[in-house]
Amino acid sequence: MSDTRSVAGGTTVFGGDHPANGSSTKKPVDLPLGSDGVYAGKSTTTYKDANKSKAPFVIAGDYMDDGKPYFIKVEKDGVVAALQKLDLELRNSGQNRLISRKKPTDWIGKEITPGNIGLVNHGGLPKLITRPGRYPGFPFRNWWARQWHGTKGLSDTVVEFLGLTILQVSQNQAAVISDPQNHIFVVKNAGFVALALEGSYTVLAVVDQTHLPNKVKDPVTKQILGATHEVKMKSTISGTHTEYVVALFLDIPANNCAVLQRGDDLELLGAGQHYITNPNVTLRGLYTCGENQIEMPTKDIYTRDQVPVSLTIYLKWQLTSPLMLTTHGYNTPYDALRDKAQSVLTQIVSHLDYSAMVKQRSLGGDHMKSENDDPSAAFLDALRTQAMDELHQAALEYGIVLKDLAVIDRQFKGDVAHQMEKLTTRALQTQVEAANVDRENSNKIKQEEGALSVARIKAQTRNTQADSDAYNAVTTARAAAQALQIETEARADATRLIAKAEADAIRLRALADADVKDHFAQEMELRRLDVERVRSYGNKTIFVPTAEAGARAGDHMAFGLAAAMGGKEGK
């Protein structure tokens, strides 16, 4: 691999700002520009030994500004203008022209549409037809030693034909190219046209810088730290085909960073899209500058009375200076905190007795302390006053700020611990059983209270229902009496009205009869009454007068007949 060069009008390999986090035991220096290293968009901070030479990471060259022969940068006037410049350079140097002088027709031949160029093999050299139109296959001398190879678009990203290379990449694209001397350079948001008469310009890859395929995760917290992509070039050595990495692309999210290494020198890179082509520069690692948390089990630690204990602690930290961490040889903040936490906890636990540790039920900082905790507990005091403070001070040396520390679990081991665990377990079981009994009694009391409340509510409900029924009965009876009274009064009024009407009718008929003076009319009225009486009672009915003298004689006859009949029966 060769030195890294910048392309595309001053675009550099590492672009964008980066955080200058933390401090280091080594003095940070700004590296000067040189001829060997990797690019950075802005000057970066590098940690190195002051006794060593200040070799730069950063270069500010441009491959297309080096004046390579037959290499033309695509300017604002487009690809055709660049091809014309390349054609002029070839003719001035005594080489065959690149652009054909054929003139198009409009009726027959090979067709070239606007936005495309025609490719012709002219005796093994490329020949281009840039003007749209039709090109006939005669006269024959026009196609002597020439062969038609179709068309290509002027906006195509890569066009390669018989040593001619046309390249154009957009904003998010980056093309990795190997020149005829196998030097590697990268083109971003630009393009060029080049003709290699010896060797070739080979486009190894066109990379989408914002969607790199290989995601890099933190091995401990599983957070996404960034993405990488390696571009490889095939080489043939003694008949064996081998691939070598020639470029490394990085996509670093916001609040993350990367550390590069060249020898003993380190450099910090911020978020953004970067690439590396210098073989002397390697990626040390990707890091996040945000907060992280994890539960970490420790190795067995022995108390002062030789009882082994295993702890599980909760750690929360934030990396502020990745350079300080890598300077001490750690790949992740977890590795540095794990070793230091193990050392600090070993020192604390080794001065405590098992009996002092087993008394505590919960371990942690001030925010986890309750009123029932013993303020003089040895382990809790040691953890709060020593472990947190010592580990915080030690973490600052690695560029890490410790946010929180707590012990969330502890397990004692060994025979003594096993016996004590049994006793503790039995005591806990007794407490649990007593708590269960209390809970059952409380539940029974609550059930009885609930039943009493239910009975009271039911009684109140029945009383309310009885009151409602009585009120309904009284209301119904009162309504019935009032209805009967109204009905009786209505009937009485009706009867009274009927009687009055009949009396008025009789009175009127009597007055009408009294007004009749004619004897014959009176006789005829009596006869009509007799007819009506017979019609009403039947024609077999015998009417006996009761108010006349004859009627009384009939009564005497009936008495006499009855007396005679009674005398006969007496004899």
MIFISE-232386 format. One line per 8 residues: number of its first residue (from 1); for each residue x, y, z of C-alpha. Coordinates in steps of 0.25 Angstrom, whole numbers, plus 2048, in hexadecimal, padded with zeros to 3 digits. Example, Ala and Ser with C-alpha at 12.3 -4.5 7.8 and 13.67 -1.06 7.14 Angstrom:
BEGIN
1> 831/7EE/81F; 837/7FC/81D .
END
This chain:
BEGIN
1> 800/800/800; 804/80E/7FE; 803/81B/804; 7F6/821/806; 7F2/82D/7FD; 7E6/836/7FE; 7DD/837/7F2; 7D0/83F/7ED .
9> 7D5/84D/7EF; 7DB/84D/7FD; 7D1/843/803; 7D9/83C/80D; 7D9/82E/813; 7D4/831/821; 7C9/83C/821; 7C2/843/82C .
17> 7C4/847/83A; 7C8/83E/845; 7C7/83F/854; 7D4/842/85C; 7D0/83A/868; 7D8/838/875; 7E7/83A/878; 7F3/830/877 .
25> 7FF/82E/87E; 806/830/871; 807/83E/86B; 7FE/840/85F; 804/847/853; 7FE/84B/846; 805/844/83B; 80A/84C/82F .
33> 807/848/820; 810/83F/819; 811/835/80E; 80E/828/815; 801/825/81D; 7F2/826/81C; 7E9/832/81A; 7E1/83A/824 .
41> 7D7/845/821; 7DD/84D/82C; 7E9/84C/835; 7E7/841/83F; 7EE/83E/84D; 7F8/833/84D; 7FE/82D/85A; 80D/829/858 .
49> 81A/829/85F; 821/836/85F; 82E/82F/85D; 82A/82A/850; 829/830/842; 81C/838/83F; 818/830/832; 80B/835/82D .
57> 7FE/82E/82C; 7F8/838/823; 7FC/83C/814; 7F6/847/80C; 7FA/842/7FD; 7F0/840/7F2; 7F3/835/7E8; 7ED/83C/7DC .
65> 7F6/848/7DF; 803/840/7DD; 802/842/7CE; 801/833/7CA; 802/831/7BB; 7F5/82F/7B4; 7ED/831/7C1; 7E2/83C/7C0 .
73> 7D9/840/7CB; 7CA/842/7C7; 7C7/850/7C9; 7BA/858/7C9; 7BA/857/7BA; 7B7/848/7BA; 7BD/83B/7B5; 7BD/83F/7A6 .
81> 7C6/84B/7A9; 7D0/842/7B2; 7D0/838/7A6; 7D4/843/79C; 7DF/848/7A6; 7E4/83A/7A7; 7E4/839/797; 7EB/846/796 .
89> 7F6/841/7A0; 7F8/834/798; 7F9/83B/78B; 803/845/790; 80C/839/796; 80B/832/788; 801/827/78C; 7F5/823/784 .
97> 7E9/82C/786; 7DE/827/78F; 7D2/82E/789; 7CD/829/77B; 7CC/833/770; 7C1/82B/76A; 7B4/834/766; 7A6/82F/769 .
105> 79B/82D/75F; 78C/82C/762; 788/820/759; 790/813/75B; 79B/80D/764; 79E/80B/773; 796/815/77B; 79B/81D/787 .
113> 790/824/78F; 793/831/797; 799/82F/7A4; 7A1/823/79F; 7AF/820/798; 7B3/816/78E; 7BE/80C/791; 7C7/808/786 .
121> 7D3/7FE/786; 7DD/805/77D; 7E9/7FB/77C; 7E9/7F8/78B; 7E7/806/78F; 7DA/80D/793; 7D3/817/78A; 7C7/81F/78F .
129> 7BB/824/787; 7B5/830/78F; 7AC/836/785; 79E/830/784; 798/82B/777; 79A/81F/76E; 7A7/81A/768; 7A6/811/75C .
137> 7B0/805/75A; 7B5/80B/74C; 7BE/810/746; 7C6/803/74A; 7D2/80C/74D; 7CB/812/759; 7CA/805/760; 7D7/7FF/75C .
145> 7DE/7F8/768; 7D2/7FD/770; 7C7/7F6/778; 7BB/7FB/77E; 7B9/7F9/78D; 7AB/7FF/790; 7A8/80C/798; 7AA/810/7A7 .
153> 7A3/81B/7AE; 7AA/828/7B2; 7A4/828/7C0; 7A8/819/7C3; 7B0/818/7CF; 7BB/810/7C9; 7BF/80E/7BB; 7CB/805/7B8 .
161> 7CF/802/7A9; 7DD/7FE/7A4; 7E5/806/7AF; 7DB/812/7AF; 7D5/814/7BC; 7C9/81E/7BE; 7C5/820/7CD; 7BA/829/7D3 .
169> 7B5/827/7E1; 7AA/82E/7E9; 7AA/834/7F7; 7A9/828/7FF; 7B1/81F/7F6; 7C0/81D/7F7; 7C8/815/7EC; 7D5/80E/7F0 .
177> 7DE/80E/7E4; 7EC/807/7E1; 7F4/80F/7D7; 7FE/808/7CD; 809/808/7D8; 7FF/801/7E2; 7FE/80E/7EA; 7F0/80F/7F1 .
185> 7E8/81B/7F2; 7DA/81F/7F5; 7D0/828/7ED; 7C5/82F/7F4; 7BA/837/7ED; 7C2/839/7E1; 7C7/832/7D5; 7D2/831/7CA .
193> 7D6/82B/7BD; 7E3/824/7BB; 7EA/81B/7B1; 7F5/812/7B5; 7FE/80E/7AA; 807/805/7B4; 7FF/7FE/7BF; 7F0/802/7C2 .
201> 7E8/80B/7CB; 7DF/800/7D2; 7D3/804/7DA; 7D3/7FA/7E6; 7C6/7FE/7EC; 7BB/809/7ED; 7B7/80B/7FB; 7AB/811/801 .
209> 7B1/818/80D; 7A4/819/815; 7A0/80A/814; 7AC/802/817; 7A9/7F3/818; 7B1/7EF/825; 7AB/7F4/832; 7B5/7F5/83E .
217> 7AF/7F2/84B; 7B4/7F4/859; 7B7/7E6/85E; 7B2/7E9/86C; 7A6/7F3/86B; 7A2/7EE/85C; 7A1/7FD/858; 7A3/800/849 .
225> 7B0/808/849; 7B1/80A/83A; 7B3/803/82D; 7BF/7FF/824; 7C2/7FA/817; 7CF/7F4/811; 7D2/7F5/802; 7DC/7EB/7FD .
233> 7E4/7E9/7F1; 7E8/7DC/7EA; 7F7/7D9/7E8; 7FD/7CE/7E1; 80A/7C9/7E7; 811/7BC/7E1; 804/7B8/7DB; 7FC/7BA/7E8 .
241> 7F0/7C4/7E9; 7F0/7CB/7F6; 7E8/7D7/7FB; 7EE/7E2/803; 7E6/7ED/80A; 7E9/7FA/804; 7DF/804/80A; 7D7/804/817 .
249> 7CA/80C/817; 7C4/811/825; 7B6/816/828; 7B6/81C/836; 7A8/820/83C; 7A6/82C/844; 7AC/82C/853; 7B6/821/84E .
257> 7C4/821/84A; 7D0/819/845; 7DE/818/849; 7E9/816/83E; 7F7/810/841; 804/811/839; 80F/80B/841; 80E/811/84F .
265> 806/81E/84B; 7F7/81E/84D; 7ED/828/846; 7DF/82A/84A; 7D4/82C/83F; 7C6/831/841; 7B9/82E/83B; 7B8/82D/82B .
273> 7BC/826/81F; 7CB/822/81E; 7D4/819/816; 7E2/814/818; 7EC/810/80D; 7F9/811/814; 7FE/804/818; 806/809/824 .
281> 7F9/80E/82A; 7F0/804/831; 7E2/805/838; 7E4/803/847; 7D6/803/84A; 7C8/80A/84A; 7C2/810/857; 7B6/817/85C .
289> 7B7/823/865; 7A9/821/86A; 7A5/81B/878; 7A5/80C/879; 7A1/802/884; 7A3/7F3/887; 7A2/7E9/892; 7B0/7E3/894 .
297> 7B3/7D6/89C; 7C0/7D6/8A4; 7C9/7CB/8A6; 7C9/7C4/8B4; 7CE/7CD/8BF; 7D3/7C8/8CD; 7CE/7CF/8DA; 7D7/7D1/8E6 .
305> 7D2/7C4/8EB; 7D5/7BC/8DE; 7C7/7BB/8D9; 7C6/7BD/8CA; 7BB/7C6/8C5; 7B7/7C9/8B6; 7B1/7D7/8B3; 7A8/7DC/8A8 .
313> 7AA/7EB/8A7; 7A3/7F6/89E; 7AC/800/897; 7A8/80C/88F; 7B2/814/888; 7B6/81E/87D; 7C2/81E/875; 7C8/82C/873 .
321> 7D6/82A/86D; 7D7/81D/865; 7E6/821/862; 7E9/820/871; 7E2/812/871; 7EA/80D/865; 7F7/813/86A; 7F5/809/876 .
329> 7F3/7FD/86D; 7E4/7FB/86F; 7DB/7F8/864; 7CE/7FB/86B; 7CB/803/877; 7C5/7F7/87D; 7D2/7F0/87D; 7D9/7FB/885 .
337> 7CD/7FC/88F; 7CC/7ED/891; 7DB/7EC/895; 7DB/7F8/89E; 7CD/7F5/8A5; 7D3/7E7/8A8; 7DF/7ED/8AE; 7D7/7F7/8B7 .
345> 7CD/7ED/8BB; 7D7/7E3/8BF; 7DE/7ED/8C8; 7D1/7F1/8CF; 7CC/7E2/8D1; 7D9/7DD/8D6; 7D8/7E6/8E2; 7C9/7E2/8E5 .
353> 7C4/7D6/8ED; 7B9/7CD/8E7; 7B0/7D0/8F3; 7B1/7DF/8F0; 7AD/7DC/8E2; 7A2/7D3/8E4; 79B/7DC/8ED; 797/7E5/8E1 .
361> 78B/7E3/8D8; 78D/7EE/8CE; 79A/7F4/8C9; 79C/801/8C1; 79E/810/8C2; 796/81B/8CA; 78A/81B/8C1; 788/80C/8C4 .
369> 788/80E/8D3; 77C/80C/8DB; 778/80F/8EA; 779/800/8EE; 788/7FF/8E9; 793/7FF/8F3; 79B/80C/8F1; 7A7/805/8F7 .
377> 7A7/7F9/8EE; 7B6/7F6/8EA; 7B4/7F1/8DC; 7AA/7FC/8D8; 7B3/807/8DE; 7BF/802/8D7; 7B8/801/8CA; 7B2/80F/8CB .
385> 7BF/816/8D0; 7CA/80E/8CA; 7C6/806/8BD; 7BE/811/8B6; 7C9/81C/8BA; 7D5/813/8B6; 7CF/80E/8AA; 7CB/81B/8A5 .
393> 7D9/821/8A7; 7DF/815/8A0; 7D5/816/894; 7D9/824/892; 7E7/820/88E; 7E1/818/883; 7D8/823/87E; 7CB/81D/884 .
401> 7C2/824/88D; 7BB/81A/897; 7AC/81E/898; 7A7/814/8A2; 7AB/807/8A9; 7A3/7FD/8B1; 7A3/7EF/8B6; 797/7E8/8B1 .
409> 79A/7DA/8B6; 7A4/7D2/8BE; 7A6/7C3/8C0; 7AE/7BD/8CB; 7B6/7B0/8C9; 7BD/7A5/8D1; 7B8/79C/8DD; 7B7/7A8/8E7 .
417> 7AF/7B0/8DD; 7A7/7A3/8DA; 7A3/7A1/8E8; 7A0/7B0/8EA; 798/7B0/8DE; 78F/7A5/8E4; 78D/7AC/8F0; 78A/7B9/8E9 .
425> 781/7B2/8E0; 77A/7AB/8EC; 778/7B9/8F2; 773/7BF/8E6; 769/7B3/8E4; 765/7B5/8F2; 763/7C4/8EF; 75B/7C0/8E3 .
433> 753/7B7/8EA; 74F/7C1/8F5; 74D/7CB/8EA; 744/7C1/8E3; 73C/7BE/8F0; 73A/7CD/8F2; 736/7CE/8E4; 72C/7C3/8E5 .
441> 726/7C9/8F2; 725/7D6/8EC; 71E/7D0/8E0; 714/7C9/8E9; 712/7D6/8F1; 710/7DD/8E4; 706/7D2/8DF; 6FE/7D3/8EC .
449> 6FD/7E2/8EB; 6F9/7E1/8DD; 6EE/7D6/8E0; 6E9/7E0/8EB; 6E9/7EB/8E2; 6E2/7E3/8D8; 6D7/7DF/8E2; 6D6/7ED/8E7 .
457> 6D4/7F1/8D9; 6CA/7E6/8D6; 6C2/7EA/8E2; 6C1/7F8/8DE; 6BD/7F4/8D1; 6B1/7EB/8D6; 6AD/7F7/8DF; 6AD/800/8D4 .
465> 6A5/7F6/8CB; 69B/7F4/8D7; 699/803/8D8; 697/804/8C9; 68D/7F8/8C9; 685/7FE/8D4; 685/80C/8CE; 681/805/8C1 .
473> 675/7FE/8C8; 670/80A/8CF; 671/812/8C2; 66A/807/8BA; 65E/806/8C5; 65D/815/8C6; 65C/815/8B7; 652/80A/8B6 .
481> 649/811/8C1; 649/81E/8BA; 646/816/8AD; 63A/80F/8B3; 635/81C/8B9; 636/823/8AC; 62F/817/8A5; 624/817/8B0 .
489> 621/826/8AF; 621/824/8A0; 617/819/8A1; 60E/821/8AB; 60E/82D/8A2; 60B/824/897; 5FF/81E/89E; 5FA/82B/8A3 .
497> 5FB/831/895; 5F3/824/88F; 5E8/825/89A; 5E7/834/898; 5E6/832/889; 5DB/826/88B; 5D3/82F/895; 5D4/83A/88B .
505> 5CF/831/880; 5C4/82B/888; 5C0/839/88C; 5C0/83E/87E; 5B8/832/879; 5AE/834/885; 5AC/842/881; 5AB/83E/872 .
513> 5A0/834/876; 599/83E/87F; 598/848/874; 590/83D/86C; 581/841/86D; 57B/839/863; 574/82C/869; 577/824/85D .
521> 586/827/85D; 586/824/86C; 580/816/869; 589/814/85E; 595/817/867; 590/80D/871; 58F/802/866; 59D/805/862 .
529> 5A2/803/870; 59A/7F5/871; 5A1/7F1/864; 5AF/7F5/869; 5AC/7ED/876; 5A8/7E1/86F; 5B4/7E2/866; 5BD/7E3/871 .
537> 5B7/7D8/87A; 5B2/7CF/870; 5A4/7CB/86B; 5A1/7C0/876; 5A3/7CA/881; 597/7CD/88A; 596/7DA/890; 58E/7DB/89D .
545> 58A/7E9/8A2; 58E/7ED/8B0; 589/7FA/8B2; 57A/7F8/8AF; 56F/7F2/8B7; 56F/7E5/8AF; 57D/7E4/8B2; 57A/7E4/8C1 .
553> 56F/7DA/8BF; 579/7D0/8B8; 581/7D1/8C5; 575/7CD/8CD; 573/7C2/8C4; 581/7BD/8C5; 580/7BE/8D5; 574/7B6/8D5 .
561> 579/7AB/8CB; 585/7AA/8D4; 57D/7A8/8E1; 575/79E/8DA; 581/796/8D6; 587/797/8E4; 57A/791/8EA; 57A/785/8E1 .
569> 588/782/8E5; 585/783/8F4; 57A/778/8F3 .
END
